[in-house]
Amino acid sequence: MNAESTYSYSYDELQDKWQENSPNFNEIKPNKIQCALTLLDQIIDKEKQNDDDYKKQMAASPNIKDWEKSIGESWTLFHLKRLKELLK
């Protein structure tokens, strides 16, 4: 996913989008947790991209110590994923 082509929705925009696209009025409106999960997915996608870019940079480094940094996921990405699990 390309960061420049990604559009991020605010909570209010998600609520407006739901109202515009809702086929019937009996449909359950997304709650704050569902909206938070949607926004969290966008943050995770962006952090994955940043993490991948960093790993490529570290793997290309001539310094052997930097190679170790290209393994695994970043602290931020790890904790964002755990937060998503907690919200589900």
Buried (B, 14 or more C-beta within 10 A) or exposed (E): EEEEEEEEBEEEEBBEEBEEEEEEEEEEEBEEEBBBBBBBEBBBBBBBBBBBEEBEEBEEEEEEEEEEBBEEBBEEBEEBBEBBEEEE
